């Protein structure tokens, strides 16, 4: 004799307002951007990003102070060279914060929990890449803005040219943020342990820069300056600097630059390819993690 009983416990379908994909993307973006600066996490997570941010600001503040006293325009650091000059600090920021965004969910095997809701792998990747790029842009753009405002306050001559160079440098910051963030997140996503991720990202930047310096030195010894310029395409900071010089009219911060407008177009195309390729690789990486 069956003793089964059916209980009416009042389950109902949700009939309220659904916020949709845009809200999910925005929420993930804000969450990852806060994580990039250690917000909402223990105090020790905030030390490195804010320390690096303060170090990035120091040269700009010092440069403005010196100009205010000397009134010599040459004492202001060039906007377009700021990122190249402080590339070590920027590389450390990418190395320390990219694993926070790209590998924590993989390390703790929680990616399937994200995908159990209306969140696709592409949404997941785009939110992380956008957050990393925004954090990097803020790291570079704030000091440049301090230089710009400091120049205006101290009445630097040629304010129109001052503005044009500032806007061109901001465009360069966008490109730096996209390229460096793309490289950092991909490397970090394949090194789930944070320590290994930090070391791997630093190694990528150091080895690529060292390789380019060696090739450029050998090329210049043979007076092959075109080869020395094209070799810059293989180091991230040199790559973006080529775009700044050839397409945005900035002064060079590299030893050698790819020749002509063609060099700038090739460099820009390579930057776009890096960003698109990193998105595809991360999509595949997180899609597989979501199925495991």
Backbone bond lengths (Angstrom), bond angles and torsions (degrees), N, CA, C in turn:
res aa  C-N    CA-C-N  psi(-1)  N-CA   C-N-CA  omega(-1)  CA-C   N-CA-C  phi
1 X - - - 1.463 - - 1.526 108.83 -
2 X 1.336 117.41 129.87 1.464 122.35 -177.16 1.524 110.85 -74.62
3 X 1.343 114.35 137.17 1.471 119.28 176.68 1.529 111.57 -114.16
4 X 1.338 116.38 15.31 1.462 120.94 -179.10 1.510 110.80 -65.46
5 X 1.327 115.72 144.04 1.464 121.61 179.47 1.521 109.32 -133.74
6 X 1.310 115.75 137.18 1.464 121.07 176.94 1.515 107.85 -99.16
7 X 1.337 116.28 122.61 1.468 120.91 179.58 1.531 109.94 -104.92
8 X 1.294 116.72 129.51 1.462 121.55 175.22 1.530 107.42 -88.46
9 X 1.358 115.76 95.69 1.469 118.37 -176.44 1.531 112.00 -103.33
10 X 1.306 116.62 12.92 1.458 120.32 167.52 1.512 117.17 78.23
11 X 1.343 119.20 29.97 1.458 119.16 174.87 1.522 109.97 -64.58
12 X 1.296 117.12 136.27 1.463 121.49 179.50 1.530 109.78 -134.76
13 X 1.315 115.40 150.96 1.460 120.35 173.37 1.524 109.34 -73.33
14 X 1.358 115.56 144.84 1.469 119.43 177.92 1.518 108.90 -71.90
15 X 1.313 116.61 125.39 1.466 121.53 -178.23 1.528 112.21 -117.95
16 X 1.343 116.96 11.02 1.460 120.44 -179.53 1.524 113.13 -80.67
17 X 1.325 115.87 -173.05 1.452 122.04 -178.94 1.522 110.26 -74.78
18 X 1.329 116.48 131.30 1.461 121.70 177.31 1.527 108.44 -101.44
19 X 1.314 116.07 130.16 1.464 120.32 -171.91 1.524 112.88 -79.86
20 X 1.309 117.70 -19.97 1.456 120.36 171.77 1.518 115.87 85.15
21 X 1.345 114.20 -178.87 1.457 121.83 -173.52 1.529 111.78 -66.24
22 X 1.327 117.32 -38.69 1.465 120.31 -177.77 1.528 110.81 -60.16
23 X 1.325 116.77 -39.83 1.462 120.18 179.82 1.527 110.58 -67.74
24 X 1.334 116.49 -39.03 1.470 120.38 178.46 1.528 110.36 -63.13
25 X 1.340 116.07 -46.09 1.461 120.89 179.11 1.532 111.01 -60.77
26 X 1.336 115.53 -44.69 1.461 119.28 -179.41 1.519 111.16 -64.12
27 X 1.311 117.30 -40.14 1.465 120.97 -179.80 1.526 111.22 -65.17
28 X 1.334 117.01 -43.40 1.461 119.97 178.74 1.522 110.88 -67.05
29 X 1.326 116.74 -38.49 1.467 120.58 178.55 1.530 110.90 -61.94
30 X 1.325 116.76 -48.15 1.473 120.75 -179.87 1.520 110.27 -63.30
31 X 1.325 117.00 -42.30 1.478 120.73 179.36 1.525 110.83 -59.62
32 X 1.330 117.11 -45.84 1.460 120.75 -178.69 1.527 111.90 -70.98
33 X 1.321 117.47 -35.39 1.469 119.95 177.65 1.522 110.79 -65.53
34 X 1.327 116.95 -41.65 1.461 120.26 175.90 1.534 110.69 -62.88
35 X 1.328 116.00 -40.02 1.471 119.78 179.90 1.521 111.36 -64.70
36 X 1.347 117.82 -33.00 1.457 120.93 -179.77 1.518 111.92 -63.11
37 X 1.331 117.21 -26.26 1.464 121.19 178.22 1.529 112.07 -108.07
38 X 1.327 116.75 9.77 1.459 120.69 176.45 1.513 113.90 76.30
39 X 1.317 118.52 11.46 1.461 121.19 -179.53 1.528 110.03 -73.99
40 X 1.321 115.98 137.16 1.450 120.22 -177.00 1.512 112.94 80.01
41 X 1.340 116.84 8.01 1.455 122.12 179.54 1.527 108.91 -123.98
42 X 1.343 118.94 172.64 1.475 120.20 -179.56 1.524 112.48 -57.05
43 X 1.315 116.32 161.36 1.466 121.92 -175.81 1.525 111.99 -58.26
44 X 1.324 117.81 -36.37 1.467 119.90 -177.88 1.525 111.94 -64.10
45 X 1.341 117.22 -25.05 1.464 120.15 178.46 1.525 112.06 -73.46
46 X 1.328 117.06 -19.07 1.468 121.44 -178.95 1.520 112.28 -88.83
47 X 1.330 117.36 -17.96 1.461 120.57 -172.11 1.526 111.69 -61.19
48 X 1.321 117.69 -53.95 1.459 120.67 -173.66 1.529 112.62 -64.67
49 X 1.349 120.29 -51.86 1.473 118.05 -178.08 1.521 113.54 -61.54
50 X 1.333 117.85 -40.29 1.463 119.12 -178.61 1.527 111.43 -75.62
51 X 1.319 117.57 -31.68 1.468 120.16 175.06 1.524 110.43 -64.95
52 X 1.318 116.55 -45.26 1.463 120.17 178.39 1.531 111.26 -64.78
53 X 1.335 116.52 -37.41 1.460 119.84 176.54 1.521 111.66 -62.49
54 X 1.329 116.48 -40.32 1.463 120.40 178.56 1.526 110.83 -66.37
55 X 1.335 117.03 -39.80 1.463 120.34 178.43 1.534 110.18 -64.33
56 X 1.332 116.94 -37.90 1.460 120.41 177.80 1.525 111.59 -63.60
57 X 1.316 117.26 -32.10 1.467 120.91 -177.65 1.526 113.24 -78.70
58 X 1.319 117.68 -28.13 1.464 120.96 -172.88 1.533 113.74 -57.59
59 X 1.345 119.57 -49.29 1.467 118.26 179.96 1.531 112.90 -60.80
60 X 1.338 117.08 -37.45 1.467 120.11 179.61 1.524 110.59 -64.75
61 X 1.335 116.27 -46.84 1.464 120.04 179.71 1.528 111.02 -63.09
62 X 1.334 116.90 -42.52 1.460 120.38 178.60 1.517 112.10 -64.43
63 X 1.331 116.49 -40.09 1.461 120.69 179.81 1.522 111.37 -63.44
64 X 1.335 117.21 -42.50 1.465 121.24 178.22 1.521 110.54 -64.67
65 X 1.331 116.56 -41.43 1.467 120.42 -179.95 1.527 111.22 -62.41
66 X 1.348 116.14 -43.19 1.466 119.99 179.34 1.529 110.44 -64.97
67 X 1.336 116.60 -41.04 1.470 118.77 179.22 1.524 111.55 -65.47
68 X 1.336 116.63 -38.46 1.463 119.82 -179.96 1.523 111.19 -61.04
69 X 1.333 116.67 -30.46 1.466 120.67 -179.78 1.530 111.60 -85.52
70 X 1.335 115.66 -45.19 1.471 119.71 -172.26 1.525 113.80 -89.60
71 X 1.358 116.87 -26.09 1.460 122.48 -175.88 1.533 112.36 60.96
72 X 1.315 116.53 25.13 1.457 121.51 176.69 1.528 108.96 -99.45
73 X 1.350 118.66 113.73 1.472 120.45 -176.93 1.520 113.99 -56.58
74 X 1.337 116.35 -28.36 1.469 119.30 -178.36 1.525 113.11 -68.14
75 X 1.318 116.82 -14.15 1.462 119.20 179.76 1.528 112.40 -77.59
76 X 1.338 117.26 -16.06 1.468 120.26 175.77 1.527 109.22 -79.58
77 X 1.308 116.87 130.60 1.462 121.31 177.86 1.525 108.70 -64.38
78 X 1.334 116.28 136.87 1.462 119.81 177.27 1.522 110.24 -64.64
79 X 1.332 115.72 134.33 1.466 120.45 -178.62 1.532 111.29 -56.15
80 X 1.321 116.61 -48.80 1.463 120.54 -173.38 1.516 113.15 -66.89
81 X 1.338 117.13 -21.49 1.469 119.75 -178.02 1.520 112.77 -94.68
82 X 1.349 117.57 -2.93 1.463 119.68 -173.35 1.531 111.64 -62.88
83 X 1.328 116.73 -47.14 1.465 119.89 -178.69 1.519 111.15 -65.91
84 X 1.335 117.03 -40.36 1.466 119.88 -179.94 1.522 110.74 -66.56
85 X 1.329 117.15 -37.95 1.458 121.06 179.98 1.526 111.59 -65.24
86 X 1.338 115.97 -38.22 1.463 120.84 -177.13 1.533 111.66 -107.47
87 X 1.314 115.52 33.07 1.470 118.83 -175.50 1.518 112.64 -65.05
88 X 1.318 118.15 -27.65 1.470 120.19 178.27 1.529 110.05 -64.10
89 X 1.328 117.23 -43.28 1.465 121.33 179.56 1.528 110.38 -65.55
90 X 1.313 116.15 -41.88 1.474 120.23 179.47 1.526 110.07 -64.74
91 X 1.335 117.05 -42.36 1.466 120.76 179.21 1.527 111.16 -62.52
92 X 1.333 117.04 -39.00 1.465 119.90 177.78 1.524 110.39 -65.56
93 X 1.336 117.39 -39.45 1.464 120.30 177.62 1.525 110.44 -60.82
94 X 1.331 116.50 -46.93 1.474 119.87 178.66 1.528 110.17 -60.61
95 X 1.328 116.17 -45.13 1.467 120.43 -176.50 1.522 112.32 -64.15
96 X 1.322 117.62 -36.53 1.465 120.15 -176.49 1.525 112.74 -85.06
97 X 1.334 117.15 -29.79 1.467 118.81 -173.94 1.528 113.59 -100.70
98 X 1.316 118.82 -24.92 1.474 119.70 177.74 1.532 111.81 -60.10
99 X 1.350 119.97 -42.22 1.470 118.46 176.57 1.526 113.16 -61.77
100 X 1.331 117.45 -30.18 1.464 120.19 178.70 1.525 109.86 -63.25
101 X 1.321 116.53 -38.49 1.457 120.40 -177.61 1.524 113.10 -85.68
102 X 1.335 116.43 -36.47 1.464 119.25 -168.11 1.515 115.41 -101.14
103 X 1.329 118.81 -17.45 1.464 117.35 -172.46 1.524 115.06 -122.25
104 X 1.333 118.75 -10.88 1.477 118.45 -176.89 1.521 111.46 -63.15
105 X 1.338 117.15 -46.61 1.469 119.88 -179.21 1.522 111.65 -64.36
106 X 1.333 115.80 -33.64 1.468 119.42 177.54 1.521 110.80 -70.42
107 X 1.332 115.76 -40.24 1.475 119.67 -177.99 1.520 111.66 -65.09
108 X 1.337 116.70 -37.66 1.467 120.26 -177.32 1.532 112.70 -98.71
109 X 1.346 117.12 6.80 1.467 123.00 174.17 1.531 112.64 55.74
110 X 1.330 116.38 45.82 1.465 119.91 -179.57 1.526 112.34 -110.29
111 X 1.341 117.81 4.19 1.464 120.19 179.55 1.533 111.50 -58.83
112 X 1.359 119.68 -41.61 1.477 118.48 177.75 1.537 113.18 -58.80
113 X 1.323 117.84 -28.69 1.464 119.64 178.19 1.523 111.26 -67.22
114 X 1.330 117.24 -37.58 1.467 120.50 175.75 1.522 110.23 -62.96
115 X 1.338 115.61 -44.40 1.459 119.44 -174.93 1.531 113.16 -78.75
116 X 1.332 117.50 -3.86 1.459 119.85 173.80 1.521 111.15 -76.42
117 X 1.312 116.12 -10.99 1.467 122.91 174.97 1.526 108.31 -107.25
118 X 1.336 118.35 175.47 1.472 119.86 -178.77 1.529 112.68 -71.09
119 X 1.318 115.99 59.94 1.464 122.42 177.86 1.516 107.41 -126.66
120 X 1.327 116.97 117.94 1.447 120.69 178.91 1.513 111.58 -91.31
121 X 1.328 117.92 164.60 1.471 120.98 178.61 1.527 112.85 -58.70
122 X 1.334 117.34 -36.56 1.462 119.80 -179.61 1.526 111.03 -66.88
123 X 1.340 117.02 -42.93 1.466 120.24 176.54 1.527 110.50 -59.55
124 X 1.302 115.54 -43.36 1.461 122.33 -178.57 1.532 110.63 -60.26
125 X 1.339 115.74 -45.78 1.462 121.42 -178.55 1.528 111.14 -69.26
126 X 1.325 117.32 -45.60 1.461 120.65 -178.01 1.529 111.56 -61.75
127 X 1.326 116.84 -39.42 1.464 120.16 178.70 1.525 110.64 -63.06
128 X 1.328 117.03 -42.42 1.464 120.57 -179.33 1.527 111.42 -68.52
129 X 1.320 116.79 -44.41 1.461 118.91 -179.29 1.529 111.52 -66.14
130 X 1.330 116.69 -40.32 1.460 119.81 178.69 1.522 111.08 -64.12
131 X 1.332 116.90 -39.85 1.468 120.52 179.20 1.526 110.86 -66.06
132 X 1.329 117.31 -43.39 1.466 120.19 179.28 1.512 111.03 -64.35
133 X 1.328 117.03 -42.40 1.465 120.63 179.26 1.526 110.87 -64.82
134 X 1.325 117.24 -39.78 1.465 120.44 179.31 1.520 111.05 -64.89
135 X 1.330 116.69 -42.63 1.468 120.22 178.93 1.522 110.77 -62.13
136 X 1.326 117.33 -42.88 1.458 120.66 178.60 1.527 111.52 -67.10
137 X 1.320 116.02 -40.03 1.475 119.25 178.29 1.527 110.38 -60.89
138 X 1.325 116.97 -44.05 1.467 120.20 178.66 1.523 110.70 -62.38
139 X 1.338 116.87 -40.70 1.465 120.94 -179.68 1.523 111.46 -59.06
140 X 1.347 116.81 -37.78 1.462 120.74 -177.28 1.517 113.44 -92.16
141 X 1.327 117.13 -35.31 1.467 120.30 -173.56 1.524 112.54 -76.03
142 X 1.327 118.10 -32.40 1.471 119.82 -178.54 1.528 111.26 -62.46
143 X 1.346 120.66 -48.62 1.462 119.60 177.84 1.531 112.90 -61.53
144 X 1.335 116.53 -38.48 1.460 119.89 178.95 1.525 110.46 -64.99
145 X 1.326 116.28 -37.43 1.461 120.16 176.93 1.526 111.06 -66.68
146 X 1.331 116.45 -36.75 1.478 119.97 174.96 1.523 109.84 -60.84
147 X 1.320 117.93 -42.49 1.462 121.40 176.49 1.525 111.40 -60.61
148 X 1.331 115.52 -44.85 1.467 120.02 -178.25 1.525 111.46 -64.42
149 X 1.328 116.07 -50.10 1.474 119.92 -179.89 1.523 110.39 -64.06
150 X 1.325 116.86 -40.62 1.463 120.04 178.00 1.517 111.75 -61.08
151 X 1.337 116.35 -39.52 1.449 119.80 177.32 1.516 112.74 -64.68
152 X 1.337 115.95 -39.47 1.471 119.44 178.73 1.527 111.22 -67.71
153 X 1.315 116.18 -43.91 1.468 120.23 -177.93 1.525 110.98 -62.96
154 X 1.328 115.68 -38.75 1.468 119.82 -179.46 1.528 112.20 -89.40
155 X 1.346 115.42 9.78 1.464 122.31 172.21 1.524 112.81 60.41
156 X 1.309 114.18 58.86 1.453 119.67 176.61 1.527 109.20 -68.92
157 X 1.331 119.34 141.54 1.461 120.42 177.89 1.530 111.58 -68.77
158 X 1.334 115.57 159.77 1.468 121.96 179.05 1.526 111.14 58.37
159 X 1.337 115.85 59.54 1.465 120.23 -177.70 1.526 111.93 -65.62
160 X 1.360 116.66 -28.42 1.468 119.02 177.69 1.517 111.97 -65.25
161 X 1.331 116.40 -47.51 1.464 120.24 176.52 1.519 111.34 -65.23
162 X 1.318 115.24 -33.21 1.459 122.09 176.73 1.528 109.78 -58.52
163 X 1.340 116.43 -46.41 1.465 121.40 179.58 1.522 111.35 -65.74
164 X 1.333 116.97 -42.77 1.466 120.17 -179.46 1.519 111.39 -61.64
165 X 1.320 116.99 -42.94 1.471 120.23 179.24 1.525 111.12 -67.35
166 X 1.327 116.26 -35.33 1.473 120.59 178.48 1.531 110.58 -65.00
167 X 1.330 116.80 -45.84 1.470 120.15 -179.05 1.532 110.92 -66.05
168 X 1.338 116.49 -38.74 1.468 119.48 176.97 1.526 110.74 -63.54
169 X 1.333 116.17 -38.04 1.467 119.81 178.83 1.526 110.97 -67.37
170 X 1.330 117.74 -36.54 1.465 120.31 176.59 1.524 110.64 -63.41
171 X 1.344 116.69 -39.90 1.469 119.46 175.64 1.522 110.39 -61.68
172 X 1.333 116.40 -39.31 1.463 119.99 175.76 1.519 112.02 -63.50
173 X 1.341 116.74 -37.60 1.469 120.72 178.00 1.526 111.07 -62.80
174 X 1.340 116.11 -39.29 1.469 119.96 177.28 1.524 109.84 -60.02
175 X 1.328 115.70 -45.19 1.461 119.61 -178.37 1.526 111.26 -67.59
176 X 1.326 116.79 -42.92 1.469 120.15 175.40 1.532 110.30 -56.78
177 X 1.328 116.65 -46.41 1.464 121.15 -176.90 1.524 111.67 -61.93
178 X 1.331 116.55 -43.32 1.463 120.07 -178.55 1.532 111.51 -66.78
179 X 1.328 116.39 -46.07 1.468 120.61 -176.07 1.527 111.47 -70.02
180 X 1.327 116.89 -49.80 1.466 120.01 -178.38 1.524 111.22 -66.21
181 X 1.341 116.99 -40.28 1.456 120.30 177.99 1.522 111.85 -63.53
182 X 1.343 116.57 -39.83 1.464 120.56 179.65 1.529 110.84 -62.85
183 X 1.326 116.01 -45.57 1.471 119.92 -179.86 1.534 110.16 -64.65
184 X 1.323 116.62 -46.42 1.461 120.45 -176.78 1.513 113.47 -62.83
185 X 1.327 117.68 -43.34 1.467 120.00 -177.77 1.527 112.13 -69.01
186 X 1.322 116.96 -36.28 1.468 119.05 178.57 1.527 110.69 -65.80
187 X 1.325 116.50 -47.42 1.471 119.68 -179.86 1.531 110.45 -61.88
188 X 1.337 116.16 -43.50 1.466 120.09 -178.43 1.525 111.74 -65.94
189 X 1.328 117.84 -33.80 1.463 120.95 -178.42 1.522 112.70 -67.17
190 X 1.325 116.89 -21.29 1.461 120.22 179.70 1.532 111.95 -102.48
191 X 1.329 116.51 7.59 1.468 121.42 175.17 1.522 108.40 -131.74
192 X 1.352 117.63 78.12 1.462 121.03 -173.31 1.523 115.45 -55.26
193 X 1.321 118.59 -31.84 1.463 119.61 176.82 1.520 109.14 -76.33
194 X 1.340 116.61 128.00 1.449 120.25 -171.43 1.535 112.97 -60.49
195 X 1.331 116.66 -41.14 1.461 119.23 -179.57 1.513 112.30 -60.39
196 X 1.335 116.53 -42.79 1.455 120.61 177.74 1.529 110.63 -65.61
197 X 1.343 115.60 -37.41 1.457 119.77 179.55 1.517 111.82 -63.29
198 X 1.323 116.68 -44.95 1.473 121.12 178.32 1.519 110.07 -59.43
199 X 1.327 116.61 -48.16 1.468 120.84 -179.07 1.524 111.57 -63.23
200 X 1.331 116.83 -39.84 1.462 120.27 -177.89 1.521 111.49 -66.65
201 X 1.338 117.68 -42.77 1.471 120.28 -180.00 1.520 110.59 -65.08
202 X 1.335 117.14 -44.97 1.468 120.82 177.77 1.530 110.06 -59.46
203 X 1.336 116.42 -42.61 1.463 120.33 -179.29 1.517 111.74 -62.05
204 X 1.335 117.01 -41.21 1.474 120.51 179.40 1.517 110.59 -59.35
205 X 1.328 117.20 -47.90 1.465 120.68 -178.78 1.529 111.27 -66.74
206 X 1.329 117.08 -43.24 1.461 120.23 -177.19 1.525 111.60 -67.83
207 X 1.335 116.61 -45.79 1.462 119.87 -176.94 1.525 111.55 -66.73
208 X 1.330 116.83 -40.17 1.466 119.21 179.83 1.523 110.55 -65.58
209 X 1.332 116.84 -42.63 1.471 120.21 179.54 1.524 110.95 -65.53
210 X 1.335 116.50 -42.01 1.470 120.31 179.83 1.517 110.74 -64.11
211 X 1.328 116.59 -43.06 1.469 120.91 178.81 1.527 110.65 -59.51
212 X 1.340 116.48 -45.19 1.462 120.39 -178.28 1.523 111.07 -65.77
213 X 1.331 117.30 -41.89 1.464 120.56 179.31 1.526 110.36 -61.12
214 X 1.329 117.23 -42.45 1.474 120.74 -179.91 1.521 110.72 -64.11
215 X 1.342 116.47 -47.31 1.469 120.44 -179.17 1.523 110.68 -63.17
216 X 1.337 116.69 -43.40 1.456 119.32 179.85 1.525 111.42 -64.45
217 X 1.333 117.13 -39.05 1.463 119.95 178.02 1.521 111.88 -62.62
218 X 1.340 116.32 -44.41 1.461 120.21 179.18 1.522 111.35 -65.57
219 X 1.353 115.74 -39.77 1.462 119.59 179.87 1.521 111.62 -65.56
220 X 1.307 117.21 -39.63 1.470 120.23 179.97 1.530 111.26 -70.46
221 X 1.322 116.61 -31.73 1.466 119.01 175.05 1.526 110.78 -62.34
222 X 1.326 116.36 -30.67 1.472 120.94 179.05 1.526 110.89 -95.27
223 X 1.331 115.92 9.73 1.484 123.48 -178.40 1.530 112.32 56.61
224 X 1.314 116.24 28.54 1.471 120.47 175.44 1.530 107.55 -96.67
225 X 1.341 115.94 79.37 1.457 120.37 -173.53 1.538 112.18 -73.33
226 X 1.315 117.14 -25.73 1.467 119.87 177.18 1.532 110.03 -65.73
227 X 1.341 116.13 -45.03 1.470 119.59 177.88 1.522 110.57 -62.19
228 X 1.335 116.57 -40.67 1.462 119.99 178.55 1.522 110.81 -59.94
229 X 1.331 116.45 -39.36 1.464 119.86 178.54 1.514 112.83 -68.11
230 X 1.327 116.94 -45.04 1.466 120.02 -178.91 1.526 111.86 -67.41
231 X 1.324 117.25 -27.25 1.473 120.28 179.43 1.522 111.50 -62.07
232 X 1.342 116.68 -25.78 1.464 120.65 179.25 1.510 113.70 -61.53
233 X 1.325 117.73 -17.39 1.465 120.73 179.00 1.524 112.52 -64.79
234 X 1.330 117.68 -16.62 1.455 120.87 -173.63 1.528 113.66 -96.88
235 X 1.317 117.96 6.85 1.469 121.85 174.14 1.528 107.51 -125.18
236 X 1.332 118.43 129.43 1.473 120.73 -173.16 1.525 114.84 -54.65
237 X 1.332 118.03 -45.93 1.461 120.16 -177.74 1.530 111.14 -67.73
238 X 1.334 117.30 -40.56 1.457 120.81 176.61 1.518 111.18 -64.88
239 X 1.329 115.49 -38.54 1.462 120.86 -179.26 1.524 111.32 -58.15
240 X 1.322 116.74 -48.99 1.461 120.14 -179.50 1.526 110.31 -70.24
241 X 1.321 117.16 -34.42 1.465 119.81 178.85 1.522 110.98 -61.99
242 X 1.328 117.43 -35.32 1.470 121.04 177.01 1.529 110.07 -60.36
243 X 1.329 116.98 -43.25 1.465 120.55 178.41 1.520 110.43 -63.26
244 X 1.336 116.24 -43.43 1.468 119.76 -179.64 1.532 111.42 -60.85
245 X 1.315 116.60 -42.05 1.465 120.90 -175.73 1.523 111.07 -74.95
246 X 1.329 116.72 -48.60 1.467 120.37 -172.13 1.527 113.86 -81.96
247 X 1.329 117.83 -28.50 1.464 119.80 -176.07 1.519 114.11 -113.06
248 X 1.340 117.46 -22.08 1.465 120.45 -177.66 1.529 112.84 -111.68
249 X 1.321 116.72 0.30 1.456 120.25 174.87 1.510 115.30 74.26
250 X 1.329 118.88 21.71 1.460 121.52 -179.98 1.523 110.40 -82.91
251 X 1.324 115.65 164.80 1.453 120.92 173.24 1.522 109.06 -82.87
252 X 1.320 115.68 146.09 1.459 120.35 -175.34 1.524 111.98 -70.32
253 X 1.321 115.41 141.27 1.465 121.85 174.01 1.525 110.58 -113.65
254 X 1.333 116.50 2.13 1.466 121.40 -176.94 1.521 110.28 -107.40
255 X 1.323 114.87 164.84 1.465 120.48 179.75 1.521 110.74 -64.41
256 X 1.322 116.77 -41.83 1.462 121.84 -179.79 1.525 108.98 -145.42
257 X 1.324 115.90 149.77 1.463 122.34 -175.57 1.524 109.27 -126.90
258 X 1.324 116.93 138.80 1.460 121.06 176.83 1.527 110.13 -55.43
259 X 1.318 118.26 137.04 1.470 120.94 -170.73 1.525 114.32 -72.66
260 X 1.357 114.82 143.50 1.446 122.57 169.77 1.510 116.26 67.60
261 X 1.343 113.75 177.97 1.462 120.46 177.32 1.525 110.43 -62.38
262 X 1.322 116.23 -32.66 1.472 120.05 179.13 1.523 110.64 -58.23
263 X 1.329 116.02 -38.72 1.460 119.05 177.78 1.511 111.72 -62.14
264 X 1.342 116.87 -40.49 1.456 120.77 177.93 1.514 112.31 -66.01
265 X 1.325 116.69 -40.56 1.477 120.68 -179.95 1.527 110.40 -65.62
266 X 1.330 116.13 -43.51 1.475 119.74 178.58 1.527 110.08 -62.48
267 X 1.340 116.62 -43.18 1.464 120.29 179.82 1.524 111.13 -63.38
268 X 1.330 116.85 -42.00 1.472 120.36 178.99 1.526 110.70 -64.63
269 X 1.328 116.88 -41.64 1.467 120.59 178.47 1.525 110.51 -63.06
270 X 1.329 116.43 -38.69 1.472 119.99 178.84 1.530 110.71 -67.73
271 X 1.329 117.19 -37.50 1.468 120.51 176.06 1.532 110.30 -60.70
272 X 1.347 115.92 -46.33 1.468 120.16 179.38 1.525 110.74 -62.69
273 X 1.329 116.92 -40.45 1.465 120.39 179.88 1.523 110.98 -64.41
274 X 1.326 117.39 -38.96 1.466 120.87 178.16 1.521 111.44 -61.89
275 X 1.326 116.48 -43.51 1.466 120.26 -178.73 1.529 110.89 -66.81
276 X 1.332 116.40 -44.84 1.468 120.27 -179.67 1.525 110.64 -65.74
277 X 1.332 116.43 -43.89 1.467 120.08 -179.76 1.523 111.05 -63.64
278 X 1.323 117.44 -39.57 1.467 119.69 179.58 1.520 111.05 -65.18
279 X 1.334 116.30 -37.79 1.468 119.97 176.90 1.524 110.75 -62.14
280 X 1.338 116.38 -43.62 1.461 120.27 179.95 1.526 111.54 -64.80
281 X 1.330 116.54 -42.60 1.474 120.49 -179.00 1.531 110.34 -66.05
282 X 1.328 117.21 -44.30 1.462 120.41 179.39 1.523 111.36 -65.53
283 X 1.332 116.15 -37.88 1.471 119.84 177.62 1.523 110.17 -58.65
284 X 1.325 115.68 -46.62 1.464 119.68 -179.71 1.522 111.26 -65.46
285 X 1.333 115.81 -40.00 1.466 120.97 -178.42 1.527 111.36 -63.17
286 X 1.323 117.52 -48.16 1.468 120.59 -177.76 1.529 111.64 -76.03
287 X 1.334 117.10 -29.50 1.467 118.78 176.28 1.519 110.62 -62.97
288 X 1.336 116.08 -43.66 1.464 119.77 178.11 1.522 110.84 -65.89
289 X 1.325 116.88 -39.88 1.472 120.62 178.94 1.527 110.89 -64.23
290 X 1.342 116.62 -33.27 1.453 120.47 179.36 1.505 114.20 -71.57
291 X 1.343 115.47 -20.53 1.472 119.41 179.97 1.523 112.23 -91.31
292 X 1.330 117.12 -13.93 1.467 119.84 -175.69 1.518 112.12 -81.89
